[in-house]
């Protein structure tokens, strides 16, 4: 699986929510793209990942 541009050996099946938590991200502060499509927050728990997937996790940063 490719996560944020790096190949990762992650045991699947795994939900998007589980991946976010495993990687230490705060779920409320990220957006997730799976194979080029945004995964809505309400679908993260039911969206299962495979070893061939490409995932991008983007964090929101507050500042000014």
C-alpha positions as CSV (number, residue, x, y, z in Angstrom):
1,X,0.0,0.0,0.0
2,X,1.2,3.5,-0.7
3,X,0.5,6.0,2.1
4,X,1.4,9.6,1.6
5,X,3.8,8.7,-1.2
6,X,5.7,5.9,0.7
7,X,5.3,2.2,0.3
8,X,4.0,0.7,3.6
9,X,3.7,-2.9,4.6
10,X,0.3,-2.7,6.4
11,X,-1.7,-5.8,7.1
12,X,-5.1,-5.7,5.4
13,X,-8.1,-5.7,5.5
14,X,-8.1,-2.5,7.5
15,X,-10.6,0.3,7.6
16,X,-9.7,3.9,6.8
17,X,-10.5,4.8,10.4
18,X,-8.1,2.1,11.7
19,X,-5.3,3.3,9.4
20,X,-5.8,6.9,10.6
21,X,-5.6,5.8,14.2
22,X,-2.6,3.4,13.6
23,X,-0.6,6.2,12.0
24,X,-1.4,8.6,15.0
25,X,-3.5,11.1,13.2
26,X,-6.4,12.9,14.9
27,X,-9.4,11.8,12.8
28,X,-11.2,15.1,13.1
29,X,-8.2,17.0,11.6
30,X,-7.6,15.0,8.5
31,X,-8.9,14.5,5.0
32,X,-8.4,11.1,3.3
33,X,-8.1,10.4,-0.4
34,X,-8.3,6.8,-1.5
35,X,-7.2,5.9,-5.0
36,X,-7.9,9.5,-6.1
37,X,-11.3,9.9,-4.5
38,X,-12.1,11.7,-1.2
39,X,-13.4,9.3,1.5
40,X,-16.3,11.1,3.4
41,X,-15.8,11.1,7.2
42,X,-19.0,9.2,7.6
43,X,-17.7,6.4,5.3
44,X,-14.3,5.9,6.9
45,X,-15.3,3.1,9.3
46,X,-16.9,1.0,6.5
47,X,-14.3,1.7,3.8
48,X,-11.8,-1.2,3.8
49,X,-8.3,-0.9,2.4
50,X,-6.4,-3.4,0.3
51,X,-2.7,-3.8,-0.2
52,X,-2.8,-2.3,-3.7
53,X,-4.5,1.0,-2.6
54,X,-3.0,4.4,-2.6
55,X,-3.9,6.6,0.3
56,X,-3.2,10.3,0.9
57,X,-3.9,11.7,4.4
58,X,-3.8,15.5,4.6
59,X,-3.8,17.2,8.0
60,X,-5.5,20.6,8.6
61,X,-3.2,23.2,10.2
62,X,-4.5,26.2,12.0
63,X,-2.6,29.4,12.0
64,X,-2.4,32.9,10.7
